[in-house]
Amino acid sequence: MRLTEVTYGTAKAIEGYGPGFFRVAGHIFRGACLITPWDAGPWGGFEDTAAPLSLADRIDVLFVGTGAGIAHVPATFRAALEGQGIGVEVMASPTAARTYNVLLGEGRRVAVALLPVD
């Protein structure tokens, strides 16, 4: 019997992170990355709105991890996503990763864009 482990089925959970990398579903991603329940890969940072916008019909909220500490995201980035109905929640990357995993475990329609923790 499992008392503390969460199962995610086929969804891509974040298993860990360290200086400059994230471990997602057994794979290491270096640098900024975009993680959804069905995929994970590199992300071009705040200038890359195309990748998160392509998720508009599949997610309700995008958590944005801004590195080791919380920081503001560019207004144009936030406006582009919110204009397509995607909620944007900004937090430090470790907090964003944990929040994503919790809501992923609940079956919520979430994704996370993470800047690395250096």
Backbone atoms as SQL, in Angstrom:
CREATE TABLE atoms (id INTEGER PRIMARY KEY, chain TEXT, resi INTEGER, resn TEXT, atom TEXT, x REAL, y REAL, z REAL);
INSERT INTO atoms VALUES
  (1, 'A', 1, 'MET', 'N', 0.847, -1.166, 0.000),
  (2, 'A', 1, 'MET', 'CA', 0.000, 0.000, 0.000),
  (3, 'A', 1, 'MET', 'C', 0.896, 1.233, 0.000),
  (4, 'A', 2, 'ARG', 'N', 0.519, 2.211, -0.813),
  (5, 'A', 2, 'ARG', 'CA', 1.255, 3.465, -0.860),
  (6, 'A', 2, 'ARG', 'C', 0.530, 4.503, -0.011),
  (7, 'A', 3, 'LEU', 'N', 1.254, 5.092, 0.898),
  (8, 'A', 3, 'LEU', 'CA', 0.638, 6.107, 1.745),
  (9, 'A', 3, 'LEU', 'C', 1.060, 7.514, 1.359),
  (10, 'A', 4, 'THR', 'N', 2.251, 7.663, 0.795),
  (11, 'A', 4, 'THR', 'CA', 2.755, 9.002, 0.527),
  (12, 'A', 4, 'THR', 'C', 3.050, 9.273, -0.940),
  (13, 'A', 5, 'GLU', 'N', 3.064, 8.251, -1.752),
  (14, 'A', 5, 'GLU', 'CA', 3.381, 8.457, -3.160),
  (15, 'A', 5, 'GLU', 'C', 2.135, 8.845, -3.946),
  (16, 'A', 6, 'VAL', 'N', 2.304, 9.794, -4.816),
  (17, 'A', 6, 'VAL', 'CA', 1.235, 10.206, -5.709),
  (18, 'A', 6, 'VAL', 'C', 1.479, 9.538, -7.048),
  (19, 'A', 7, 'THR', 'N', 0.445, 9.017, -7.670),
  (20, 'A', 7, 'THR', 'CA', 0.586, 8.449, -8.998),
  (21, 'A', 7, 'THR', 'C', 0.011, 9.431, -10.015),
  (22, 'A', 8, 'TYR', 'N', 0.687, 9.554, -11.126),
  (23, 'A', 8, 'TYR', 'CA', 0.295, 10.506, -12.154),
  (24, 'A', 8, 'TYR', 'C', -0.147, 9.829, -13.441),
  (25, 'A', 9, 'GLY', 'N', -0.217, 8.506, -13.444),
  (26, 'A', 9, 'GLY', 'CA', -0.570, 7.809, -14.678),
  (27, 'A', 9, 'GLY', 'C', 0.474, 8.085, -15.742),
  (28, 'A', 10, 'THR', 'N', 0.046, 8.491, -16.923),
  (29, 'A', 10, 'THR', 'CA', 0.975, 8.802, -18.006),
  (30, 'A', 10, 'THR', 'C', 1.392, 10.271, -18.022),
  (31, 'A', 11, 'ALA', 'N', 0.875, 11.069, -17.095),
  (32, 'A', 11, 'ALA', 'CA', 1.192, 12.499, -17.059),
  (33, 'A', 11, 'ALA', 'C', 2.657, 12.720, -16.688),
  (34, 'A', 12, 'LYS', 'N', 3.218, 13.817, -17.178),
  (35, 'A', 12, 'LYS', 'CA', 4.618, 14.174, -16.947),
  (36, 'A', 12, 'LYS', 'C', 4.754, 14.967, -15.649),
  (37, 'A', 13, 'ALA', 'N', 5.230, 14.322, -14.612),
  (38, 'A', 13, 'ALA', 'CA', 5.454, 14.984, -13.326),
  (39, 'A', 13, 'ALA', 'C', 6.906, 15.441, -13.226),
  (40, 'A', 14, 'ILE', 'N', 7.125, 16.471, -12.435),
  (41, 'A', 14, 'ILE', 'CA', 8.480, 16.972, -12.188),
  (42, 'A', 14, 'ILE', 'C', 9.034, 16.199, -10.997),
  (43, 'A', 15, 'GLU', 'N', 10.144, 15.512, -11.228),
  (44, 'A', 15, 'GLU', 'CA', 10.719, 14.651, -10.202),
  (45, 'A', 15, 'GLU', 'C', 11.809, 15.332, -9.391),
  (46, 'A', 16, 'GLY', 'N', 12.399, 16.390, -9.939),
  (47, 'A', 16, 'GLY', 'CA', 13.460, 17.071, -9.222),
  (48, 'A', 16, 'GLY', 'C', 14.040, 18.200, -10.055),
  (49, 'A', 17, 'TYR', 'N', 14.923, 18.956, -9.427),
  (50, 'A', 17, 'TYR', 'CA', 15.608, 20.044, -10.112),
  (51, 'A', 17, 'TYR', 'C', 16.924, 20.313, -9.401),
  (52, 'A', 18, 'GLY', 'N', 17.779, 21.022, -10.087),
  (53, 'A', 18, 'GLY', 'CA', 19.068, 21.399, -9.522),
  (54, 'A', 18, 'GLY', 'C', 19.612, 22.568, -10.307),
  (55, 'A', 19, 'PRO', 'N', 20.878, 22.894, -10.110),
  (56, 'A', 19, 'PRO', 'CA', 21.450, 24.045, -10.806),
  (57, 'A', 19, 'PRO', 'C', 21.356, 23.889, -12.334),
  (58, 'A', 20, 'GLY', 'N', 20.434, 24.630, -12.931),
  (59, 'A', 20, 'GLY', 'CA', 20.318, 24.655, -14.388),
  (60, 'A', 20, 'GLY', 'C', 19.541, 23.522, -15.029),
  (61, 'A', 21, 'PHE', 'N', 18.914, 22.628, -14.243),
  (62, 'A', 21, 'PHE', 'CA', 18.201, 21.514, -14.870),
  (63, 'A', 21, 'PHE', 'C', 16.925, 21.168, -14.111),
  (64, 'A', 22, 'PHE', 'N', 16.039, 20.444, -14.822),
  (65, 'A', 22, 'PHE', 'CA', 14.828, 19.865, -14.244),
  (66, 'A', 22, 'PHE', 'C', 14.758, 18.406, -14.681),
  (67, 'A', 23, 'ARG', 'N', 14.319, 17.527, -13.795),
  (68, 'A', 23, 'ARG', 'CA', 14.117, 16.122, -14.140),
  (69, 'A', 23, 'ARG', 'C', 12.614, 15.885, -14.228),
  (70, 'A', 24, 'VAL', 'N', 12.168, 15.481, -15.419),
  (71, 'A', 24, 'VAL', 'CA', 10.745, 15.300, -15.692),
  (72, 'A', 24, 'VAL', 'C', 10.546, 13.914, -16.282),
  (73, 'A', 25, 'ALA', 'N', 9.747, 13.112, -15.600),
  (74, 'A', 25, 'ALA', 'CA', 9.414, 11.764, -16.082),
  (75, 'A', 25, 'ALA', 'C', 10.665, 10.989, -16.505),
  (76, 'A', 26, 'GLY', 'N', 11.710, 11.083, -15.694),
  (77, 'A', 26, 'GLY', 'CA', 12.927, 10.325, -15.956),
  (78, 'A', 26, 'GLY', 'C', 13.909, 10.957, -16.918),
  (79, 'A', 27, 'HIS', 'N', 13.606, 12.115, -17.462),
  (80, 'A', 27, 'HIS', 'CA', 14.491, 12.798, -18.408),
  (81, 'A', 27, 'HIS', 'C', 14.997, 14.104, -17.806),
  (82, 'A', 28, 'ILE', 'N', 16.231, 14.456, -18.145),
  (83, 'A', 28, 'ILE', 'CA', 16.832, 15.698, -17.683),
  (84, 'A', 28, 'ILE', 'C', 16.683, 16.758, -18.780),
  (85, 'A', 29, 'PHE', 'N', 16.198, 17.936, -18.387),
  (86, 'A', 29, 'PHE', 'CA', 16.082, 19.076, -19.294),
  (87, 'A', 29, 'PHE', 'C', 16.934, 20.202, -18.723),
  (88, 'A', 30, 'ARG', 'N', 17.837, 20.717, -19.532),
  (89, 'A', 30, 'ARG', 'CA', 18.712, 21.806, -19.099),
  (90, 'A', 30, 'ARG', 'C', 18.147, 23.129, -19.588),
  (91, 'A', 31, 'GLY', 'N', 18.218, 24.137, -18.740),
  (92, 'A', 31, 'GLY', 'CA', 17.720, 25.463, -19.103),
  (93, 'A', 31, 'GLY', 'C', 16.218, 25.569, -18.890),
  (94, 'A', 32, 'ALA', 'N', 15.644, 26.598, -19.495),
  (95, 'A', 32, 'ALA', 'CA', 14.200, 26.846, -19.364),
  (96, 'A', 32, 'ALA', 'C', 13.413, 25.739, -20.059),
  (97, 'A', 33, 'CYS', 'N', 12.296, 25.337, -19.457),
  (98, 'A', 33, 'CYS', 'CA', 11.486, 24.292, -20.082),
  (99, 'A', 33, 'CYS', 'C', 9.998, 24.529, -19.845),
  (100, 'A', 34, 'LEU', 'N', 9.216, 23.958, -20.735),
  (101, 'A', 34, 'LEU', 'CA', 7.758, 24.009, -20.683),
  (102, 'A', 34, 'LEU', 'C', 7.272, 22.576, -20.482),
  (103, 'A', 35, 'ILE', 'N', 6.484, 22.380, -19.422),
  (104, 'A', 35, 'ILE', 'CA', 6.040, 21.037, -19.063),
  (105, 'A', 35, 'ILE', 'C', 4.520, 21.012, -19.024),
  (106, 'A', 36, 'THR', 'N', 3.961, 20.040, -19.716),
  (107, 'A', 36, 'THR', 'CA', 2.518, 19.819, -19.726),
  (108, 'A', 36, 'THR', 'C', 2.281, 18.382, -19.263),
  (109, 'A', 37, 'PRO', 'N', 1.052, 18.004, -18.998),
  (110, 'A', 37, 'PRO', 'CA', 0.800, 16.608, -18.616),
  (111, 'A', 37, 'PRO', 'C', 1.205, 15.603, -19.693),
  (112, 'A', 38, 'TRP', 'N', 1.303, 16.005, -20.940),
  (113, 'A', 38, 'TRP', 'CA', 1.575, 15.079, -22.040),
  (114, 'A', 38, 'TRP', 'C', 2.928, 15.275, -22.699),
  (115, 'A', 39, 'ASP', 'N', 3.684, 16.340, -22.336),
  (116, 'A', 39, 'ASP', 'CA', 4.957, 16.604, -23.010),
  (117, 'A', 39, 'ASP', 'C', 5.840, 17.487, -22.138),
  (118, 'A', 40, 'ALA', 'N', 7.119, 17.468, -22.413),
  (119, 'A', 40, 'ALA', 'CA', 8.074, 18.351, -21.744),
  (120, 'A', 40, 'ALA', 'C', 9.195, 18.641, -22.734),
  (121, 'A', 41, 'GLY', 'N', 9.678, 19.872, -22.714),
  (122, 'A', 41, 'GLY', 'CA', 10.762, 20.232, -23.612),
  (123, 'A', 41, 'GLY', 'C', 11.269, 21.630, -23.341),
  (124, 'A', 42, 'PRO', 'N', 12.228, 22.071, -24.141),
  (125, 'A', 42, 'PRO', 'CA', 12.801, 23.402, -23.941),
  (126, 'A', 42, 'PRO', 'C', 11.769, 24.499, -24.179),
  (127, 'A', 43, 'TRP', 'N', 11.991, 25.620, -23.510),
  (128, 'A', 43, 'TRP', 'CA', 11.140, 26.796, -23.658),
  (129, 'A', 43, 'TRP', 'C', 12.041, 27.992, -23.902),
  (130, 'A', 44, 'GLY', 'N', 11.659, 28.883, -24.806),
  (131, 'A', 44, 'GLY', 'CA', 12.479, 30.026, -25.187),
  (132, 'A', 44, 'GLY', 'C', 12.399, 31.223, -24.259),
  (133, 'A', 45, 'GLY', 'N', 11.776, 31.088, -23.106),
  (134, 'A', 45, 'GLY', 'CA', 11.682, 32.203, -22.168),
  (135, 'A', 45, 'GLY', 'C', 10.520, 33.122, -22.504),
  (136, 'A', 46, 'PHE', 'N', 10.528, 34.301, -21.908),
  (137, 'A', 46, 'PHE', 'CA', 9.384, 35.206, -22.015),
  (138, 'A', 46, 'PHE', 'C', 9.127, 35.718, -23.429),
  (139, 'A', 47, 'GLU', 'N', 10.120, 35.654, -24.305),
  (140, 'A', 47, 'GLU', 'CA', 9.886, 36.042, -25.702),
  (141, 'A', 47, 'GLU', 'C', 9.125, 34.958, -26.464),
  (142, 'A', 48, 'ASP', 'N', 9.089, 33.761, -25.925),
  (143, 'A', 48, 'ASP', 'CA', 8.417, 32.626, -26.562),
  (144, 'A', 48, 'ASP', 'C', 6.992, 32.492, -26.029),
  (145, 'A', 49, 'THR', 'N', 6.075, 33.216, -26.632),
  (146, 'A', 49, 'THR', 'CA', 4.670, 33.073, -26.254),
  (147, 'A', 49, 'THR', 'C', 3.964, 32.020, -27.105),
  (148, 'A', 50, 'ALA', 'N', 4.556, 31.681, -28.250),
  (149, 'A', 50, 'ALA', 'CA', 3.907, 30.731, -29.162),
  (150, 'A', 50, 'ALA', 'C', 3.687, 29.370, -28.510),
  (151, 'A', 51, 'ALA', 'N', 4.683, 28.861, -27.809),
  (152, 'A', 51, 'ALA', 'CA', 4.548, 27.536, -27.203),
  (153, 'A', 51, 'ALA', 'C', 3.432, 27.506, -26.152),
  (154, 'A', 52, 'PRO', 'N', 3.421, 28.428, -25.184),
  (155, 'A', 52, 'PRO', 'CA', 2.310, 28.381, -24.223),
  (156, 'A', 52, 'PRO', 'C', 0.954, 28.702, -24.860),
  (157, 'A', 53, 'LEU', 'N', 0.924, 29.589, -25.846),
  (158, 'A', 53, 'LEU', 'CA', -0.350, 29.917, -26.490),
  (159, 'A', 53, 'LEU', 'C', -0.930, 28.728, -27.238),
  (160, 'A', 54, 'SER', 'N', -0.074, 27.829, -27.704),
  (161, 'A', 54, 'SER', 'CA', -0.570, 26.644, -28.414),
  (162, 'A', 54, 'SER', 'C', -1.345, 25.713, -27.479),
  (163, 'A', 55, 'LEU', 'N', -1.271, 25.971, -26.182),
  (164, 'A', 55, 'LEU', 'CA', -1.944, 25.141, -25.186),
  (165, 'A', 55, 'LEU', 'C', -3.316, 25.671, -24.795),
  (166, 'A', 56, 'ALA', 'N', -3.743, 26.771, -25.388),
  (167, 'A', 56, 'ALA', 'CA', -4.945, 27.497, -24.938),
  (168, 'A', 56, 'ALA', 'C', -6.178, 26.618, -24.805),
  (169, 'A', 57, 'ASP', 'N', -6.368, 25.657, -25.663),
  (170, 'A', 57, 'ASP', 'CA', -7.568, 24.818, -25.577),
  (171, 'A', 57, 'ASP', 'C', -7.371, 23.594, -24.687),
  (172, 'A', 58, 'ARG', 'N', -6.153, 23.433, -24.110),
  (173, 'A', 58, 'ARG', 'CA', -5.873, 22.234, -23.313),
  (174, 'A', 58, 'ARG', 'C', -5.567, 22.513, -21.848),
  (175, 'A', 59, 'ILE', 'N', -5.305, 23.790, -21.509),
  (176, 'A', 59, 'ILE', 'CA', -5.011, 24.118, -20.112),
  (177, 'A', 59, 'ILE', 'C', -5.841, 25.315, -19.660),
  (178, 'A', 60, 'ASP', 'N', -5.989, 25.427, -18.356),
  (179, 'A', 60, 'ASP', 'CA', -6.680, 26.577, -17.768),
  (180, 'A', 60, 'ASP', 'C', -5.700, 27.569, -17.163),
  (181, 'A', 61, 'VAL', 'N', -4.569, 27.051, -16.682),
  (182, 'A', 61, 'VAL', 'CA', -3.596, 27.926, -16.027),
  (183, 'A', 61, 'VAL', 'C', -2.178, 27.482, -16.363),
  (184, 'A', 62, 'LEU', 'N', -1.313, 28.478, -16.513),
  (185, 'A', 62, 'LEU', 'CA', 0.117, 28.250, -16.708),
  (186, 'A', 62, 'LEU', 'C', 0.834, 28.807, -15.491),
  (187, 'A', 63, 'PHE', 'N', 1.542, 27.942, -14.784),
  (188, 'A', 63, 'PHE', 'CA', 2.403, 28.400, -13.699),
  (189, 'A', 63, 'PHE', 'C', 3.726, 28.808, -14.327),
  (190, 'A', 64, 'VAL', 'N', 4.241, 29.945, -13.920),
  (191, 'A', 64, 'VAL', 'CA', 5.499, 30.449, -14.458),
  (192, 'A', 64, 'VAL', 'C', 6.494, 30.521, -13.314),
  (193, 'A', 65, 'GLY', 'N', 7.545, 29.722, -13.414),
  (194, 'A', 65, 'GLY', 'CA', 8.615, 29.742, -12.427),
  (195, 'A', 65, 'GLY', 'C', 9.709, 30.679, -12.896),
  (196, 'A', 66, 'THR', 'N', 10.016, 31.673, -12.081),
  (197, 'A', 66, 'THR', 'CA', 10.959, 32.724, -12.487),
  (198, 'A', 66, 'THR', 'C', 12.361, 32.516, -11.932),
  (199, 'A', 67, 'GLY', 'N', 12.727, 31.283, -11.642),
  (200, 'A', 67, 'GLY', 'CA', 14.065, 31.005, -11.121),
  (201, 'A', 67, 'GLY', 'C', 14.030, 30.807, -9.621),
  (202, 'A', 68, 'ALA', 'N', 15.128, 31.159, -8.959),
  (203, 'A', 68, 'ALA', 'CA', 15.252, 30.937, -7.518),
  (204, 'A', 68, 'ALA', 'C', 14.295, 31.800, -6.704),
  (205, 'A', 69, 'GLY', 'N', 13.964, 32.967, -7.198),
  (206, 'A', 69, 'GLY', 'CA', 13.060, 33.867, -6.495),
  (207, 'A', 69, 'GLY', 'C', 11.933, 34.316, -7.402),
  (208, 'A', 70, 'ILE', 'N', 10.934, 34.916, -6.795),
  (209, 'A', 70, 'ILE', 'CA', 9.803, 35.400, -7.584),
  (210, 'A', 70, 'ILE', 'C', 10.186, 36.724, -8.245),
  (211, 'A', 71, 'ALA', 'N', 9.736, 36.914, -9.454),
  (212, 'A', 71, 'ALA', 'CA', 9.997, 38.140, -10.214),
  (213, 'A', 71, 'ALA', 'C', 8.789, 38.415, -11.100),
  (214, 'A', 72, 'HIS', 'N', 8.668, 39.630, -11.547),
  (215, 'A', 72, 'HIS', 'CA', 7.584, 39.980, -12.459),
  (216, 'A', 72, 'HIS', 'C', 7.864, 39.415, -13.846),
  (217, 'A', 73, 'VAL', 'N', 6.799, 39.020, -14.528),
  (218, 'A', 73, 'VAL', 'CA', 6.937, 38.610, -15.929),
  (219, 'A', 73, 'VAL', 'C', 6.600, 39.822, -16.793),
  (220, 'A', 74, 'PRO', 'N', 7.126, 39.882, -18.010),
  (221, 'A', 74, 'PRO', 'CA', 6.797, 41.010, -18.879),
  (222, 'A', 74, 'PRO', 'C', 5.280, 41.111, -19.104),
  (223, 'A', 75, 'ALA', 'N', 4.791, 42.322, -19.097),
  (224, 'A', 75, 'ALA', 'CA', 3.355, 42.560, -19.277),
  (225, 'A', 75, 'ALA', 'C', 2.854, 42.000, -20.597),
  (226, 'A', 76, 'THR', 'N', 3.670, 42.057, -21.645),
  (227, 'A', 76, 'THR', 'CA', 3.244, 41.548, -22.949),
  (228, 'A', 76, 'THR', 'C', 3.061, 40.032, -22.911),
  (229, 'A', 77, 'PHE', 'N', 3.913, 39.337, -22.169),
  (230, 'A', 77, 'PHE', 'CA', 3.804, 37.888, -22.025),
  (231, 'A', 77, 'PHE', 'C', 2.493, 37.529, -21.325),
  (232, 'A', 78, 'ARG', 'N', 2.247, 38.180, -20.186),
  (233, 'A', 78, 'ARG', 'CA', 1.024, 37.925, -19.429),
  (234, 'A', 78, 'ARG', 'C', -0.214, 38.264, -20.254),
  (235, 'A', 79, 'ALA', 'N', -0.205, 39.413, -20.922),
  (236, 'A', 79, 'ALA', 'CA', -1.371, 39.857, -21.696),
  (237, 'A', 79, 'ALA', 'C', -1.676, 38.891, -22.841),
  (238, 'A', 80, 'ALA', 'N', -0.641, 38.385, -23.508),
  (239, 'A', 80, 'ALA', 'CA', -0.856, 37.453, -24.618),
  (240, 'A', 80, 'ALA', 'C', -1.560, 36.188, -24.137),
  (241, 'A', 81, 'LEU', 'N', -1.122, 35.663, -23.004),
  (242, 'A', 81, 'LEU', 'CA', -1.722, 34.425, -22.484),
  (243, 'A', 81, 'LEU', 'C', -3.119, 34.666, -21.936),
  (244, 'A', 82, 'GLU', 'N', -3.260, 35.697, -21.137),
  (245, 'A', 82, 'GLU', 'CA', -4.572, 35.971, -20.564),
  (246, 'A', 82, 'GLU', 'C', -5.585, 36.341, -21.640),
  (247, 'A', 83, 'GLY', 'N', -5.119, 36.953, -22.724),
  (248, 'A', 83, 'GLY', 'CA', -5.998, 37.279, -23.846),
  (249, 'A', 83, 'GLY', 'C', -6.580, 36.055, -24.530),
  (250, 'A', 84, 'GLN', 'N', -5.931, 34.911, -24.351),
  (251, 'A', 84, 'GLN', 'CA', -6.421, 33.650, -24.925),
  (252, 'A', 84, 'GLN', 'C', -7.083, 32.762, -23.869),
  (253, 'A', 85, 'GLY', 'N', -7.336, 33.328, -22.694),
  (254, 'A', 85, 'GLY', 'CA', -8.042, 32.595, -21.656),
  (255, 'A', 85, 'GLY', 'C', -7.185, 31.727, -20.767),
  (256, 'A', 86, 'ILE', 'N', -5.867, 31.894, -20.825),
  (257, 'A', 86, 'ILE', 'CA', -4.968, 31.117, -19.971),
  (258, 'A', 86, 'ILE', 'C', -4.623, 31.958, -18.747),
  (259, 'A', 87, 'GLY', 'N', -4.934, 31.442, -17.565),
  (260, 'A', 87, 'GLY', 'CA', -4.532, 32.117, -16.337),
  (261, 'A', 87, 'GLY', 'C', -3.030, 32.001, -16.154),
  (262, 'A', 88, 'VAL', 'N', -2.411, 33.038, -15.628),
  (263, 'A', 88, 'VAL', 'CA', -0.966, 33.058, -15.415),
  (264, 'A', 88, 'VAL', 'C', -0.702, 33.266, -13.924),
  (265, 'A', 89, 'GLU', 'N', -0.001, 32.312, -13.321),
  (266, 'A', 89, 'GLU', 'CA', 0.372, 32.403, -11.909),
  (267, 'A', 89, 'GLU', 'C', 1.892, 32.385, -11.825),
  (268, 'A', 90, 'VAL', 'N', 2.466, 33.450, -11.283),
  (269, 'A', 90, 'VAL', 'CA', 3.919, 33.607, -11.235),
  (270, 'A', 90, 'VAL', 'C', 4.424, 33.301, -9.835),
  (271, 'A', 91, 'MET', 'N', 5.505, 32.519, -9.767),
  (272, 'A', 91, 'MET', 'CA', 6.129, 32.163, -8.495),
  (273, 'A', 91, 'MET', 'C', 7.559, 31.711, -8.763),
  (274, 'A', 92, 'ALA', 'N', 8.326, 31.493, -7.732),
  (275, 'A', 92, 'ALA', 'CA', 9.671, 30.937, -7.891),
  (276, 'A', 92, 'ALA', 'C', 9.563, 29.539, -8.509),
  (277, 'A', 93, 'SER', 'N', 10.576, 29.127, -9.247),
  (278, 'A', 93, 'SER', 'CA', 10.529, 27.837, -9.942),
  (279, 'A', 93, 'SER', 'C', 10.308, 26.641, -9.020),
  (280, 'A', 94, 'PRO', 'N', 10.967, 26.549, -7.846),
  (281, 'A', 94, 'PRO', 'CA', 10.676, 25.401, -6.975),
  (282, 'A', 94, 'PRO', 'C', 9.208, 25.342, -6.551),
  (283, 'A', 95, 'THR', 'N', 8.636, 26.483, -6.245),
  (284, 'A', 95, 'THR', 'CA', 7.225, 26.541, -5.840),
  (285, 'A', 95, 'THR', 'C', 6.319, 26.198, -7.019),
  (286, 'A', 96, 'ALA', 'N', 6.655, 26.701, -8.194),
  (287, 'A', 96, 'ALA', 'CA', 5.859, 26.412, -9.390),
  (288, 'A', 96, 'ALA', 'C', 5.885, 24.914, -9.704),
  (289, 'A', 97, 'ALA', 'N', 7.038, 24.281, -9.549),
  (290, 'A', 97, 'ALA', 'CA', 7.148, 22.838, -9.815),
  (291, 'A', 97, 'ALA', 'C', 6.288, 22.043, -8.840),
  (292, 'A', 98, 'ARG', 'N', 6.337, 22.392, -7.556),
  (293, 'A', 98, 'ARG', 'CA', 5.519, 21.680, -6.565),
  (294, 'A', 98, 'ARG', 'C', 4.031, 21.905, -6.816),
  (295, 'A', 99, 'THR', 'N', 3.650, 23.138, -7.095),
  (296, 'A', 99, 'THR', 'CA', 2.244, 23.458, -7.336),
  (297, 'A', 99, 'THR', 'C', 1.727, 22.711, -8.560),
  (298, 'A', 100, 'TYR', 'N', 2.515, 22.690, -9.623),
  (299, 'A', 100, 'TYR', 'CA', 2.151, 21.948, -10.833),
  (300, 'A', 100, 'TYR', 'C', 1.898, 20.481, -10.485),
  (301, 'A', 101, 'ASN', 'N', 2.818, 19.855, -9.739),
  (302, 'A', 101, 'ASN', 'CA', 2.664, 18.437, -9.401),
  (303, 'A', 101, 'ASN', 'C', 1.409, 18.179, -8.577),
  (304, 'A', 102, 'VAL', 'N', 1.122, 19.046, -7.626),
  (305, 'A', 102, 'VAL', 'CA', -0.071, 18.862, -6.791),
  (306, 'A', 102, 'VAL', 'C', -1.328, 18.907, -7.655),
  (307, 'A', 103, 'LEU', 'N', -1.435, 19.929, -8.494),
  (308, 'A', 103, 'LEU', 'CA', -2.641, 20.059, -9.322),
  (309, 'A', 103, 'LEU', 'C', -2.683, 19.012, -10.428),
  (310, 'A', 104, 'LEU', 'N', -1.533, 18.589, -10.909),
  (311, 'A', 104, 'LEU', 'CA', -1.477, 17.494, -11.873),
  (312, 'A', 104, 'LEU', 'C', -2.041, 16.224, -11.246),
  (313, 'A', 105, 'GLY', 'N', -1.673, 15.972, -9.995),
  (314, 'A', 105, 'GLY', 'CA', -2.186, 14.806, -9.278),
  (315, 'A', 105, 'GLY', 'C', -3.692, 14.847, -9.079),
  (316, 'A', 106, 'GLU', 'N', -4.255, 16.051, -9.088),
  (317, 'A', 106, 'GLU', 'CA', -5.708, 16.212, -8.969),
  (318, 'A', 106, 'GLU', 'C', -6.404, 16.156, -10.324),
  (319, 'A', 107, 'GLY', 'N', -5.633, 16.007, -11.397),
  (320, 'A', 107, 'GLY', 'CA', -6.217, 15.936, -12.732),
  (321, 'A', 107, 'GLY', 'C', -6.582, 17.280, -13.327),
  (322, 'A', 108, 'ARG', 'N', -6.006, 18.342, -12.807),
  (323, 'A', 108, 'ARG', 'CA', -6.318, 19.680, -13.314),
  (324, 'A', 108, 'ARG', 'C', -5.642, 19.937, -14.657),
  (325, 'A', 109, 'ARG', 'N', -6.169, 20.911, -15.383),
  (326, 'A', 109, 'ARG', 'CA', -5.658, 21.291, -16.716),
  (327, 'A', 109, 'ARG', 'C', -4.595, 22.375, -16.538),
  (328, 'A', 110, 'VAL', 'N', -3.356, 21.938, -16.241),
  (329, 'A', 110, 'VAL', 'CA', -2.274, 22.860, -15.921),
  (330, 'A', 110, 'VAL', 'C', -1.044, 22.569, -16.757),
  (331, 'A', 111, 'ALA', 'N', -0.184, 23.575, -16.822),
  (332, 'A', 111, 'ALA', 'CA', 1.137, 23.450, -17.421),
  (333, 'A', 111, 'ALA', 'C', 2.056, 24.361, -16.627),
  (334, 'A', 112, 'VAL', 'N', 3.363, 24.202, -16.817),
  (335, 'A', 112, 'VAL', 'CA', 4.322, 25.044, -16.105),
  (336, 'A', 112, 'VAL', 'C', 5.478, 25.397, -17.043),
  (337, 'A', 113, 'ALA', 'N', 5.846, 26.669, -17.014),
  (338, 'A', 113, 'ALA', 'CA', 7.006, 27.174, -17.751),
  (339, 'A', 113, 'ALA', 'C', 8.028, 27.573, -16.694),
  (340, 'A', 114, 'LEU', 'N', 9.205, 26.966, -16.752),
  (341, 'A', 114, 'LEU', 'CA', 10.185, 27.148, -15.691),
  (342, 'A', 114, 'LEU', 'C', 11.491, 27.729, -16.194),
  (343, 'A', 115, 'LEU', 'N', 11.970, 28.751, -15.505),
  (344, 'A', 115, 'LEU', 'CA', 13.336, 29.231, -15.693),
  (345, 'A', 115, 'LEU', 'C', 14.190, 28.487, -14.680),
  (346, 'A', 116, 'PRO', 'N', 15.415, 28.134, -15.046),
  (347, 'A', 116, 'PRO', 'CA', 16.230, 27.313, -14.139),
  (348, 'A', 116, 'PRO', 'C', 16.620, 28.048, -12.871),
  (349, 'A', 117, 'VAL', 'N', 16.895, 27.247, -11.852),
  (350, 'A', 117, 'VAL', 'CA', 17.432, 27.729, -10.589),
  (351, 'A', 117, 'VAL', 'C', 18.937, 27.544, -10.674),
  (352, 'A', 118, 'ASP', 'N', 19.662, 28.632, -10.587),
  (353, 'A', 118, 'ASP', 'CA', 21.138, 28.526, -10.684),
  (354, 'A', 118, 'ASP', 'C', 21.791, 28.645, -9.339);
